[in-house]
Structure formats: C-alpha cells, structure tokens
Amino acid sequence: MVLQAVVIAGWCVAIALAMLVVYGPYSVYKEGGTPFNMAENIAYGTFSRTAWGLAIAWVIYACQNGYGGEFNNIL
C-alpha cells in the first residue's frame, strides 16, 4: 500500500518536472512572447537540466523495477 503510493507519487513528480522543463519557457517562444528576465533565465538554466535528469532517472528506475506499466512496452 505504501509502496504503491510512493510509485504513484514518483510518477506524478517525474511527469510534473518533465512538463515544467518542456513547457516552462512557453511564454518566451510563443508569438509575441516576452523573454525571461535575468532571474528567470538564471533559475531556468540552473534547475532545468537537473529536473530533466531526475524525471528521466525516475523513468529508468521505475521501469527497471517493474513499476513502468505501459512504458515498459514502449521502451
């Protein structure tokens, strides 16, 4: 029961991190968007690669230990 909650939480956090990294700078790249200010640029540059790495690490860990579900079939 507790393990299942941890697995679900892990997937939710991994998906949220990946979505933030991919769609976080949407306002910069959309038509007529405004660029990041200095603080936003530094924060995104600092944390985006770590967040992406954590999301991918969870996918690898979950699939390796049998918690990947349909991702195991895809990968």
mmCIF file of the N, C-alpha and C atoms, coordinates in Angstrom:
data_MODEL
# 
_entry.id   MODEL 
# 
loop_
_atom_site.group_PDB 
_atom_site.id 
_atom_site.type_symbol 
_atom_site.label_atom_id 
_atom_site.label_alt_id 
_atom_site.label_comp_id 
_atom_site.label_asym_id 
_atom_site.label_entity_id 
_atom_site.label_seq_id 
_atom_site.pdbx_PDB_ins_code 
_atom_site.Cartn_x 
_atom_site.Cartn_y 
_atom_site.Cartn_z 
_atom_site.occupancy 
_atom_site.B_iso_or_equiv 
_atom_site.pdbx_formal_charge 
_atom_site.auth_seq_id 
_atom_site.auth_comp_id 
_atom_site.auth_asym_id 
_atom_site.auth_atom_id 
_atom_site.pdbx_PDB_model_num 
ATOM 1   N N  . MET A 1 1  ? 0.826  -1.193 0.000   1.00 0.00 ? 1  MET A N  1 
ATOM 2   C CA . MET A 1 1  ? 0.000  0.000  0.000   1.00 0.00 ? 1  MET A CA 1 
ATOM 3   C C  . MET A 1 1  ? 0.870  1.256  0.000   1.00 0.00 ? 1  MET A C  1 
ATOM 4   N N  . VAL A 1 2  ? 1.853  1.289  0.897   1.00 0.00 ? 2  VAL A N  1 
ATOM 5   C CA . VAL A 1 2  ? 2.741  2.449  0.966   1.00 0.00 ? 2  VAL A CA 1 
ATOM 6   C C  . VAL A 1 2  ? 3.606  2.511  -0.279  1.00 0.00 ? 2  VAL A C  1 
ATOM 7   N N  . LEU A 1 3  ? 4.075  1.358  -0.737  1.00 0.00 ? 3  LEU A N  1 
ATOM 8   C CA . LEU A 1 3  ? 4.911  1.307  -1.939  1.00 0.00 ? 3  LEU A CA 1 
ATOM 9   C C  . LEU A 1 3  ? 4.141  1.817  -3.148  1.00 0.00 ? 3  LEU A C  1 
ATOM 10  N N  . GLN A 1 4  ? 2.882  1.456  -3.250  1.00 0.00 ? 4  GLN A N  1 
ATOM 11  C CA . GLN A 1 4  ? 2.072  1.919  -4.369  1.00 0.00 ? 4  GLN A CA 1 
ATOM 12  C C  . GLN A 1 4  ? 1.910  3.437  -4.330  1.00 0.00 ? 4  GLN A C  1 
ATOM 13  N N  . ALA A 1 5  ? 1.763  4.010  -3.147  1.00 0.00 ? 5  ALA A N  1 
ATOM 14  C CA . ALA A 1 5  ? 1.652  5.463  -3.021  1.00 0.00 ? 5  ALA A CA 1 
ATOM 15  C C  . ALA A 1 5  ? 2.958  6.142  -3.423  1.00 0.00 ? 5  ALA A C  1 
ATOM 16  N N  . VAL A 1 6  ? 4.085  5.536  -3.074  1.00 0.00 ? 6  VAL A N  1 
ATOM 17  C CA . VAL A 1 6  ? 5.386  6.090  -3.447  1.00 0.00 ? 6  VAL A CA 1 
ATOM 18  C C  . VAL A 1 6  ? 5.573  6.039  -4.960  1.00 0.00 ? 6  VAL A C  1 
ATOM 19  N N  . VAL A 1 7  ? 5.167  4.941  -5.575  1.00 0.00 ? 7  VAL A N  1 
ATOM 20  C CA . VAL A 1 7  ? 5.299  4.800  -7.025  1.00 0.00 ? 7  VAL A CA 1 
ATOM 21  C C  . VAL A 1 7  ? 4.419  5.829  -7.736  1.00 0.00 ? 7  VAL A C  1 
ATOM 22  N N  . ILE A 1 8  ? 3.198  5.988  -7.289  1.00 0.00 ? 8  ILE A N  1 
ATOM 23  C CA . ILE A 1 8  ? 2.301  6.977  -7.897  1.00 0.00 ? 8  ILE A CA 1 
ATOM 24  C C  . ILE A 1 8  ? 2.847  8.387  -7.711  1.00 0.00 ? 8  ILE A C  1 
ATOM 25  N N  . ALA A 1 9  ? 3.347  8.682  -6.524  1.00 0.00 ? 9  ALA A N  1 
ATOM 26  C CA . ALA A 1 9  ? 3.934  9.998  -6.271  1.00 0.00 ? 9  ALA A CA 1 
ATOM 27  C C  . ALA A 1 9  ? 5.165  10.217 -7.139  1.00 0.00 ? 9  ALA A C  1 
ATOM 28  N N  . GLY A 1 10 ? 5.982  9.196  -7.299  1.00 0.00 ? 10 GLY A N  1 
ATOM 29  C CA . GLY A 1 10 ? 7.156  9.299  -8.154  1.00 0.00 ? 10 GLY A CA 1 
ATOM 30  C C  . GLY A 1 10 ? 6.792  9.605  -9.594  1.00 0.00 ? 10 GLY A C  1 
ATOM 31  N N  . TRP A 1 11 ? 5.785  8.924  -10.116 1.00 0.00 ? 11 TRP A N  1 
ATOM 32  C CA . TRP A 1 11 ? 5.351  9.195  -11.484 1.00 0.00 ? 11 TRP A CA 1 
ATOM 33  C C  . TRP A 1 11 ? 4.785  10.598 -11.616 1.00 0.00 ? 11 TRP A C  1 
ATOM 34  N N  . CYS A 1 12 ? 4.010  11.036 -10.631 1.00 0.00 ? 12 CYS A N  1 
ATOM 35  C CA . CYS A 1 12 ? 3.436  12.388 -10.689 1.00 0.00 ? 12 CYS A CA 1 
ATOM 36  C C  . CYS A 1 12 ? 4.529  13.451 -10.667 1.00 0.00 ? 12 CYS A C  1 
ATOM 37  N N  . VAL A 1 13 ? 5.511  13.280 -9.805  1.00 0.00 ? 13 VAL A N  1 
ATOM 38  C CA . VAL A 1 13 ? 6.611  14.248 -9.723  1.00 0.00 ? 13 VAL A CA 1 
ATOM 39  C C  . VAL A 1 13 ? 7.432  14.230 -11.004 1.00 0.00 ? 13 VAL A C  1 
ATOM 40  N N  . ALA A 1 14 ? 7.714  13.051 -11.534 1.00 0.00 ? 14 ALA A N  1 
ATOM 41  C CA . ALA A 1 14 ? 8.501  12.951 -12.764 1.00 0.00 ? 14 ALA A CA 1 
ATOM 42  C C  . ALA A 1 14 ? 7.777  13.610 -13.936 1.00 0.00 ? 14 ALA A C  1 
ATOM 43  N N  . ILE A 1 15 ? 6.492  13.383 -14.056 1.00 0.00 ? 15 ILE A N  1 
ATOM 44  C CA . ILE A 1 15 ? 5.724  13.996 -15.140 1.00 0.00 ? 15 ILE A CA 1 
ATOM 45  C C  . ILE A 1 15 ? 5.667  15.507 -14.965 1.00 0.00 ? 15 ILE A C  1 
ATOM 46  N N  . ALA A 1 16 ? 5.463  15.962 -13.729 1.00 0.00 ? 16 ALA A N  1 
ATOM 47  C CA . ALA A 1 16 ? 5.418  17.404 -13.478 1.00 0.00 ? 16 ALA A CA 1 
ATOM 48  C C  . ALA A 1 16 ? 6.751  18.074 -13.797 1.00 0.00 ? 16 ALA A C  1 
ATOM 49  N N  . LEU A 1 17 ? 7.846  17.460 -13.398 1.00 0.00 ? 17 LEU A N  1 
ATOM 50  C CA . LEU A 1 17 ? 9.163  18.025 -13.689 1.00 0.00 ? 17 LEU A CA 1 
ATOM 51  C C  . LEU A 1 17 ? 9.420  18.085 -15.186 1.00 0.00 ? 17 LEU A C  1 
ATOM 52  N N  . ALA A 1 18 ? 9.103  17.014 -15.889 1.00 0.00 ? 18 ALA A N  1 
ATOM 53  C CA . ALA A 1 18 ? 9.326  16.992 -17.337 1.00 0.00 ? 18 ALA A CA 1 
ATOM 54  C C  . ALA A 1 18 ? 8.462  18.036 -18.039 1.00 0.00 ? 18 ALA A C  1 
ATOM 55  N N  . MET A 1 19 ? 7.222  18.183 -17.616 1.00 0.00 ? 19 MET A N  1 
ATOM 56  C CA . MET A 1 19 ? 6.343  19.181 -18.222 1.00 0.00 ? 19 MET A CA 1 
ATOM 57  C C  . MET A 1 19 ? 6.832  20.596 -17.944 1.00 0.00 ? 19 MET A C  1 
ATOM 58  N N  . LEU A 1 20 ? 7.328  20.834 -16.730 1.00 0.00 ? 20 LEU A N  1 
ATOM 59  C CA . LEU A 1 20 ? 7.852  22.162 -16.410 1.00 0.00 ? 20 LEU A CA 1 
ATOM 60  C C  . LEU A 1 20 ? 9.070  22.504 -17.254 1.00 0.00 ? 20 LEU A C  1 
ATOM 61  N N  . VAL A 1 21 ? 9.929  21.537 -17.473 1.00 0.00 ? 21 VAL A N  1 
ATOM 62  C CA . VAL A 1 21 ? 11.124 21.792 -18.273 1.00 0.00 ? 21 VAL A CA 1 
ATOM 63  C C  . VAL A 1 21 ? 10.743 22.062 -19.730 1.00 0.00 ? 21 VAL A C  1 
ATOM 64  N N  . VAL A 1 22 ? 9.823  21.282 -20.256 1.00 0.00 ? 22 VAL A N  1 
ATOM 65  C CA . VAL A 1 22 ? 9.472  21.416 -21.669 1.00 0.00 ? 22 VAL A CA 1 
ATOM 66  C C  . VAL A 1 22 ? 8.586  22.636 -21.918 1.00 0.00 ? 22 VAL A C  1 
ATOM 67  N N  . TYR A 1 23 ? 7.567  22.823 -21.080 1.00 0.00 ? 23 TYR A N  1 
ATOM 68  C CA . TYR A 1 23 ? 6.602  23.887 -21.323 1.00 0.00 ? 23 TYR A CA 1 
ATOM 69  C C  . TYR A 1 23 ? 6.826  25.134 -20.475 1.00 0.00 ? 23 TYR A C  1 
ATOM 70  N N  . GLY A 1 24 ? 7.810  25.123 -19.614 1.00 0.00 ? 24 GLY A N  1 
ATOM 71  C CA . GLY A 1 24 ? 8.098  26.291 -18.785 1.00 0.00 ? 24 GLY A CA 1 
ATOM 72  C C  . GLY A 1 24 ? 8.419  27.542 -19.572 1.00 0.00 ? 24 GLY A C  1 
ATOM 73  N N  . PRO A 1 25 ? 9.260  27.444 -20.589 1.00 0.00 ? 25 PRO A N  1 
ATOM 74  C CA . PRO A 1 25 ? 9.589  28.652 -21.358 1.00 0.00 ? 25 PRO A CA 1 
ATOM 75  C C  . PRO A 1 25 ? 8.602  28.953 -22.490 1.00 0.00 ? 25 PRO A C  1 
ATOM 76  N N  . TYR A 1 26 ? 7.380  28.453 -22.415 1.00 0.00 ? 26 TYR A N  1 
ATOM 77  C CA . TYR A 1 26 ? 6.411  28.679 -23.482 1.00 0.00 ? 26 TYR A CA 1 
ATOM 78  C C  . TYR A 1 26 ? 6.180  30.162 -23.736 1.00 0.00 ? 26 TYR A C  1 
ATOM 79  N N  . SER A 1 27 ? 6.107  30.955 -22.671 1.00 0.00 ? 27 SER A N  1 
ATOM 80  C CA . SER A 1 27 ? 5.836  32.390 -22.844 1.00 0.00 ? 27 SER A CA 1 
ATOM 81  C C  . SER A 1 27 ? 6.960  33.097 -23.590 1.00 0.00 ? 27 SER A C  1 
ATOM 82  N N  . VAL A 1 28 ? 8.140  32.522 -23.592 1.00 0.00 ? 28 VAL A N  1 
ATOM 83  C CA . VAL A 1 28 ? 9.267  33.116 -24.313 1.00 0.00 ? 28 VAL A CA 1 
ATOM 84  C C  . VAL A 1 28 ? 9.147  32.850 -25.811 1.00 0.00 ? 28 VAL A C  1 
ATOM 85  N N  . TYR A 1 29 ? 8.741  31.646 -26.182 1.00 0.00 ? 29 TYR A N  1 
ATOM 86  C CA . TYR A 1 29 ? 8.773  31.225 -27.579 1.00 0.00 ? 29 TYR A CA 1 
ATOM 87  C C  . TYR A 1 29 ? 7.471  31.424 -28.336 1.00 0.00 ? 29 TYR A C  1 
ATOM 88  N N  . LYS A 1 30 ? 6.369  31.736 -27.638 1.00 0.00 ? 30 LYS A N  1 
ATOM 89  C CA . LYS A 1 30 ? 5.113  31.924 -28.354 1.00 0.00 ? 30 LYS A CA 1 
ATOM 90  C C  . LYS A 1 30 ? 5.161  33.233 -29.142 1.00 0.00 ? 30 LYS A C  1 
ATOM 91  N N  . GLU A 1 31 ? 4.239  33.385 -30.060 1.00 0.00 ? 31 GLU A N  1 
ATOM 92  C CA . GLU A 1 31 ? 4.162  34.583 -30.898 1.00 0.00 ? 31 GLU A CA 1 
ATOM 93  C C  . GLU A 1 31 ? 3.948  35.807 -30.013 1.00 0.00 ? 31 GLU A C  1 
ATOM 94  N N  . GLY A 1 32 ? 4.849  36.758 -30.098 1.00 0.00 ? 32 GLY A N  1 
ATOM 95  C CA . GLY A 1 32 ? 4.755  37.975 -29.292 1.00 0.00 ? 32 GLY A CA 1 
ATOM 96  C C  . GLY A 1 32 ? 5.119  37.771 -27.839 1.00 0.00 ? 32 GLY A C  1 
ATOM 97  N N  . GLY A 1 33 ? 5.834  36.710 -27.541 1.00 0.00 ? 33 GLY A N  1 
ATOM 98  C CA . GLY A 1 33 ? 6.188  36.401 -26.158 1.00 0.00 ? 33 GLY A CA 1 
ATOM 99  C C  . GLY A 1 33 ? 7.232  37.353 -25.597 1.00 0.00 ? 33 GLY A C  1 
ATOM 100 N N  . THR A 1 34 ? 7.321  37.365 -24.287 1.00 0.00 ? 34 THR A N  1 
ATOM 101 C CA . THR A 1 34 ? 8.308  38.211 -23.623 1.00 0.00 ? 34 THR A CA 1 
ATOM 102 C C  . THR A 1 34 ? 9.455  37.337 -23.124 1.00 0.00 ? 34 THR A C  1 
ATOM 103 N N  . PRO A 1 35 ? 10.677 37.785 -23.322 1.00 0.00 ? 35 PRO A N  1 
ATOM 104 C CA . PRO A 1 35 ? 11.817 36.970 -22.867 1.00 0.00 ? 35 PRO A CA 1 
ATOM 105 C C  . PRO A 1 35 ? 11.897 36.928 -21.341 1.00 0.00 ? 35 PRO A C  1 
ATOM 106 N N  . PHE A 1 36 ? 12.591 35.898 -20.839 1.00 0.00 ? 36 PHE A N  1 
ATOM 107 C CA . PHE A 1 36 ? 12.828 35.795 -19.405 1.00 0.00 ? 36 PHE A CA 1 
ATOM 108 C C  . PHE A 1 36 ? 13.637 36.998 -18.933 1.00 0.00 ? 36 PHE A C  1 
ATOM 109 N N  . ASN A 1 37 ? 13.352 37.435 -17.705 1.00 0.00 ? 37 ASN A N  1 
ATOM 110 C CA . ASN A 1 37 ? 14.250 38.429 -17.118 1.00 0.00 ? 37 ASN A CA 1 
ATOM 111 C C  . ASN A 1 37 ? 15.478 37.685 -16.583 1.00 0.00 ? 37 ASN A C  1 
ATOM 112 N N  . MET A 1 38 ? 16.415 38.417 -16.019 1.00 0.00 ? 38 MET A N  1 
ATOM 113 C CA . MET A 1 38 ? 17.682 37.812 -15.599 1.00 0.00 ? 38 MET A CA 1 
ATOM 114 C C  . MET A 1 38 ? 17.463 36.713 -14.556 1.00 0.00 ? 38 MET A C  1 
ATOM 115 N N  . ALA A 1 39 ? 16.616 36.958 -13.562 1.00 0.00 ? 39 ALA A N  1 
ATOM 116 C CA . ALA A 1 39 ? 16.389 35.967 -12.504 1.00 0.00 ? 39 ALA A CA 1 
ATOM 117 C C  . ALA A 1 39 ? 15.720 34.709 -13.055 1.00 0.00 ? 39 ALA A C  1 
ATOM 118 N N  . GLU A 1 40 ? 14.724 34.872 -13.930 1.00 0.00 ? 40 GLU A N  1 
ATOM 119 C CA . GLU A 1 40 ? 14.053 33.719 -14.521 1.00 0.00 ? 40 GLU A CA 1 
ATOM 120 C C  . GLU A 1 40 ? 15.003 32.922 -15.406 1.00 0.00 ? 40 GLU A C  1 
ATOM 121 N N  . ASN A 1 41 ? 15.832 33.626 -16.138 1.00 0.00 ? 41 ASN A N  1 
ATOM 122 C CA . ASN A 1 41 ? 16.793 32.956 -17.008 1.00 0.00 ? 41 ASN A CA 1 
ATOM 123 C C  . ASN A 1 41 ? 17.798 32.144 -16.196 1.00 0.00 ? 41 ASN A C  1 
ATOM 124 N N  . ILE A 1 42 ? 18.289 32.719 -15.113 1.00 0.00 ? 42 ILE A N  1 
ATOM 125 C CA . ILE A 1 42 ? 19.242 32.010 -14.254 1.00 0.00 ? 42 ILE A CA 1 
ATOM 126 C C  . ILE A 1 42 ? 18.575 30.806 -13.588 1.00 0.00 ? 42 ILE A C  1 
ATOM 127 N N  . ALA A 1 43 ? 17.356 31.003 -13.076 1.00 0.00 ? 43 ALA A N  1 
ATOM 128 C CA . ALA A 1 43 ? 16.650 29.910 -12.404 1.00 0.00 ? 43 ALA A CA 1 
ATOM 129 C C  . ALA A 1 43 ? 16.358 28.765 -13.369 1.00 0.00 ? 43 ALA A C  1 
ATOM 130 N N  . TYR A 1 44 ? 15.874 29.087 -14.558 1.00 0.00 ? 44 TYR A N  1 
ATOM 131 C CA . TYR A 1 44 ? 15.578 28.034 -15.528 1.00 0.00 ? 44 TYR A CA 1 
ATOM 132 C C  . TYR A 1 44 ? 16.853 27.321 -15.966 1.00 0.00 ? 44 TYR A C  1 
ATOM 133 N N  . GLY A 1 45 ? 17.885 28.094 -16.246 1.00 0.00 ? 45 GLY A N  1 
ATOM 134 C CA . GLY A 1 45 ? 19.148 27.487 -16.658 1.00 0.00 ? 45 GLY A CA 1 
ATOM 135 C C  . GLY A 1 45 ? 19.771 26.623 -15.588 1.00 0.00 ? 45 GLY A C  1 
ATOM 136 N N  . THR A 1 46 ? 19.599 27.013 -14.340 1.00 0.00 ? 46 THR A N  1 
ATOM 137 C CA . THR A 1 46 ? 20.182 26.265 -13.227 1.00 0.00 ? 46 THR A CA 1 
ATOM 138 C C  . THR A 1 46 ? 19.432 24.966 -12.948 1.00 0.00 ? 46 THR A C  1 
ATOM 139 N N  . PHE A 1 47 ? 18.123 25.022 -12.930 1.00 0.00 ? 47 PHE A N  1 
ATOM 140 C CA . PHE A 1 47 ? 17.334 23.884 -12.466 1.00 0.00 ? 47 PHE A CA 1 
ATOM 141 C C  . PHE A 1 47 ? 16.765 22.994 -13.560 1.00 0.00 ? 47 PHE A C  1 
ATOM 142 N N  . SER A 1 48 ? 16.724 23.466 -14.795 1.00 0.00 ? 48 SER A N  1 
ATOM 143 C CA . SER A 1 48 ? 16.040 22.682 -15.827 1.00 0.00 ? 48 SER A CA 1 
ATOM 144 C C  . SER A 1 48 ? 16.749 21.369 -16.129 1.00 0.00 ? 48 SER A C  1 
ATOM 145 N N  . ARG A 1 49 ? 18.059 21.383 -16.197 1.00 0.00 ? 49 ARG A N  1 
ATOM 146 C CA . ARG A 1 49 ? 18.778 20.140 -16.521 1.00 0.00 ? 49 ARG A CA 1 
ATOM 147 C C  . ARG A 1 49 ? 18.715 19.138 -15.382 1.00 0.00 ? 49 ARG A C  1 
ATOM 148 N N  . THR A 1 50 ? 18.774 19.637 -14.158 1.00 0.00 ? 50 THR A N  1 
ATOM 149 C CA . THR A 1 50 ? 18.646 18.742 -13.007 1.00 0.00 ? 50 THR A CA 1 
ATOM 150 C C  . THR A 1 50 ? 17.247 18.141 -12.946 1.00 0.00 ? 50 THR A C  1 
ATOM 151 N N  . ALA A 1 51 ? 16.229 18.975 -13.180 1.00 0.00 ? 51 ALA A N  1 
ATOM 152 C CA . ALA A 1 51 ? 14.847 18.489 -13.157 1.00 0.00 ? 51 ALA A CA 1 
ATOM 153 C C  . ALA A 1 51 ? 14.618 17.453 -14.251 1.00 0.00 ? 51 ALA A C  1 
ATOM 154 N N  . TRP A 1 52 ? 15.150 17.701 -15.443 1.00 0.00 ? 52 TRP A N  1 
ATOM 155 C CA . TRP A 1 52 ? 15.005 16.739 -16.540 1.00 0.00 ? 52 TRP A CA 1 
ATOM 156 C C  . TRP A 1 52 ? 15.708 15.427 -16.192 1.00 0.00 ? 52 TRP A C  1 
ATOM 157 N N  . GLY A 1 53 ? 16.893 15.539 -15.630 1.00 0.00 ? 53 GLY A N  1 
ATOM 158 C CA . GLY A 1 53 ? 17.632 14.345 -15.233 1.00 0.00 ? 53 GLY A CA 1 
ATOM 159 C C  . GLY A 1 53 ? 16.898 13.532 -14.184 1.00 0.00 ? 53 GLY A C  1 
ATOM 160 N N  . LEU A 1 54 ? 16.283 14.197 -13.218 1.00 0.00 ? 54 LEU A N  1 
ATOM 161 C CA . LEU A 1 54 ? 15.509 13.492 -12.195 1.00 0.00 ? 54 LEU A CA 1 
ATOM 162 C C  . LEU A 1 54 ? 14.292 12.800 -12.800 1.00 0.00 ? 54 LEU A C  1 
ATOM 163 N N  . ALA A 1 55 ? 13.631 13.460 -13.731 1.00 0.00 ? 55 ALA A N  1 
ATOM 164 C CA . ALA A 1 55 ? 12.463 12.851 -14.372 1.00 0.00 ? 55 ALA A CA 1 
ATOM 165 C C  . ALA A 1 55 ? 12.866 11.599 -15.152 1.00 0.00 ? 55 ALA A C  1 
ATOM 166 N N  . ILE A 1 56 ? 13.949 11.689 -15.900 1.00 0.00 ? 56 ILE A N  1 
ATOM 167 C CA . ILE A 1 56 ? 14.419 10.538 -16.673 1.00 0.00 ? 56 ILE A CA 1 
ATOM 168 C C  . ILE A 1 56 ? 14.930 9.437  -15.744 1.00 0.00 ? 56 ILE A C  1 
ATOM 169 N N  . ALA A 1 57 ? 15.581 9.826  -14.650 1.00 0.00 ? 57 ALA A N  1 
ATOM 170 C CA . ALA A 1 57 ? 16.073 8.841  -13.690 1.00 0.00 ? 57 ALA A CA 1 
ATOM 171 C C  . ALA A 1 57 ? 14.918 8.061  -13.078 1.00 0.00 ? 57 ALA A C  1 
ATOM 172 N N  . TRP A 1 58 ? 13.808 8.737  -12.783 1.00 0.00 ? 58 TRP A N  1 
ATOM 173 C CA . TRP A 1 58 ? 12.656 8.017  -12.232 1.00 0.00 ? 58 TRP A CA 1 
ATOM 174 C C  . TRP A 1 58 ? 12.104 7.029  -13.251 1.00 0.00 ? 58 TRP A C  1 
ATOM 175 N N  . VAL A 1 59 ? 12.015 7.425  -14.511 1.00 0.00 ? 59 VAL A N  1 
ATOM 176 C CA . VAL A 1 59 ? 11.511 6.516  -15.542 1.00 0.00 ? 59 VAL A CA 1 
ATOM 177 C C  . VAL A 1 59 ? 12.395 5.275  -15.631 1.00 0.00 ? 59 VAL A C  1 
ATOM 178 N N  . ILE A 1 60 ? 13.695 5.472  -15.609 1.00 0.00 ? 60 ILE A N  1 
ATOM 179 C CA . ILE A 1 60 ? 14.622 4.340  -15.674 1.00 0.00 ? 60 ILE A CA 1 
ATOM 180 C C  . ILE A 1 60 ? 14.467 3.450  -14.440 1.00 0.00 ? 60 ILE A C  1 
ATOM 181 N N  . TYR A 1 61 ? 14.434 4.050  -13.263 1.00 0.00 ? 61 TYR A N  1 
ATOM 182 C CA . TYR A 1 61 ? 14.286 3.288  -12.018 1.00 0.00 ? 61 TYR A CA 1 
ATOM 183 C C  . TYR A 1 61 ? 12.970 2.518  -12.000 1.00 0.00 ? 61 TYR A C  1 
ATOM 184 N N  . ALA A 1 62 ? 11.886 3.193  -12.339 1.00 0.00 ? 62 ALA A N  1 
ATOM 185 C CA . ALA A 1 62 ? 10.573 2.554  -12.293 1.00 0.00 ? 62 ALA A CA 1 
ATOM 186 C C  . ALA A 1 62 ? 10.482 1.398  -13.286 1.00 0.00 ? 62 ALA A C  1 
ATOM 187 N N  . CYS A 1 63 ? 10.989 1.606  -14.480 1.00 0.00 ? 63 CYS A N  1 
ATOM 188 C CA . CYS A 1 63 ? 10.932 0.534  -15.483 1.00 0.00 ? 63 CYS A CA 1 
ATOM 189 C C  . CYS A 1 63 ? 11.825 -0.639 -15.097 1.00 0.00 ? 63 CYS A C  1 
ATOM 190 N N  . GLN A 1 64 ? 12.978 -0.355 -14.536 1.00 0.00 ? 64 GLN A N  1 
ATOM 191 C CA . GLN A 1 64 ? 13.899 -1.413 -14.140 1.00 0.00 ? 64 GLN A CA 1 
ATOM 192 C C  . GLN A 1 64 ? 13.307 -2.288 -13.029 1.00 0.00 ? 64 GLN A C  1 
ATOM 193 N N  . ASN A 1 65 ? 12.534 -1.680 -12.142 1.00 0.00 ? 65 ASN A N  1 
ATOM 194 C CA . ASN A 1 65 ? 11.983 -2.411 -11.001 1.00 0.00 ? 65 ASN A CA 1 
ATOM 195 C C  . ASN A 1 65 ? 10.548 -2.869 -11.200 1.00 0.00 ? 65 ASN A C  1 
ATOM 196 N N  . GLY A 1 66 ? 10.050 -2.770 -12.423 1.00 0.00 ? 66 GLY A N  1 
ATOM 197 C CA . GLY A 1 66 ? 8.727  -3.307 -12.717 1.00 0.00 ? 66 GLY A CA 1 
ATOM 198 C C  . GLY A 1 66 ? 7.575  -2.380 -12.428 1.00 0.00 ? 66 GLY A C  1 
ATOM 199 N N  . TYR A 1 67 ? 7.824  -1.093 -12.245 1.00 0.00 ? 67 TYR A N  1 
ATOM 200 C CA . TYR A 1 67 ? 6.760  -0.133 -11.970 1.00 0.00 ? 67 TYR A CA 1 
ATOM 201 C C  . TYR A 1 67 ? 6.463  0.744  -13.181 1.00 0.00 ? 67 TYR A C  1 
ATOM 202 N N  . GLY A 1 68 ? 6.926  0.337  -14.341 1.00 0.00 ? 68 GLY A N  1 
ATOM 203 C CA . GLY A 1 68 ? 6.804  1.164  -15.534 1.00 0.00 ? 68 GLY A CA 1 
ATOM 204 C C  . GLY A 1 68 ? 5.468  1.059  -16.245 1.00 0.00 ? 68 GLY A C  1 
ATOM 205 N N  . GLY A 1 69 ? 4.740  0.001  -16.001 1.00 0.00 ? 69 GLY A N  1 
ATOM 206 C CA . GLY A 1 69 ? 3.450  -0.166 -16.669 1.00 0.00 ? 69 GLY A CA 1 
ATOM 207 C C  . GLY A 1 69 ? 3.619  -0.238 -18.173 1.00 0.00 ? 69 GLY A C  1 
ATOM 208 N N  . GLU A 1 70 ? 2.898  0.605  -18.887 1.00 0.00 ? 70 GLU A N  1 
ATOM 209 C CA . GLU A 1 70 ? 2.936  0.619  -20.342 1.00 0.00 ? 70 GLU A CA 1 
ATOM 210 C C  . GLU A 1 70 ? 4.248  1.178  -20.890 1.00 0.00 ? 70 GLU A C  1 
ATOM 211 N N  . PHE A 1 71 ? 4.970  1.945  -20.083 1.00 0.00 ? 71 PHE A N  1 
ATOM 212 C CA . PHE A 1 71 ? 6.262  2.458  -20.533 1.00 0.00 ? 71 PHE A CA 1 
ATOM 213 C C  . PHE A 1 71 ? 7.248  1.330  -20.811 1.00 0.00 ? 71 PHE A C  1 
ATOM 214 N N  . ASN A 1 72 ? 7.133  0.239  -20.082 1.00 0.00 ? 72 ASN A N  1 
ATOM 215 C CA . ASN A 1 72 ? 7.996  -0.921 -20.358 1.00 0.00 ? 72 ASN A CA 1 
ATOM 216 C C  . ASN A 1 72 ? 7.757  -1.464 -21.763 1.00 0.00 ? 72 ASN A C  1 
ATOM 217 N N  . ASN A 1 73 ? 6.517  -1.473 -22.198 1.00 0.00 ? 73 ASN A N  1 
ATOM 218 C CA . ASN A 1 73 ? 6.207  -1.950 -23.549 1.00 0.00 ? 73 ASN A CA 1 
ATOM 219 C C  . ASN A 1 73 ? 6.758  -1.009 -24.610 1.00 0.00 ? 73 ASN A C  1 
ATOM 220 N N  . ILE A 1 74 ? 6.681  0.289  -24.356 1.00 0.00 ? 74 ILE A N  1 
ATOM 221 C CA . ILE A 1 74 ? 7.165  1.282  -25.310 1.00 0.00 ? 74 ILE A CA 1 
ATOM 222 C C  . ILE A 1 74 ? 8.679  1.241  -25.373 1.00 0.00 ? 74 ILE A C  1 
ATOM 223 N N  . LEU A 1 75 ? 9.313  1.196  -24.226 1.00 0.00 ? 75 LEU A N  1 
ATOM 224 C CA . LEU A 1 75 ? 10.774 1.247  -24.176 1.00 0.00 ? 75 LEU A CA 1 
ATOM 225 C C  . LEU A 1 75 ? 11.375 -0.125 -24.430 1.00 0.00 ? 75 LEU A C  1 
# 
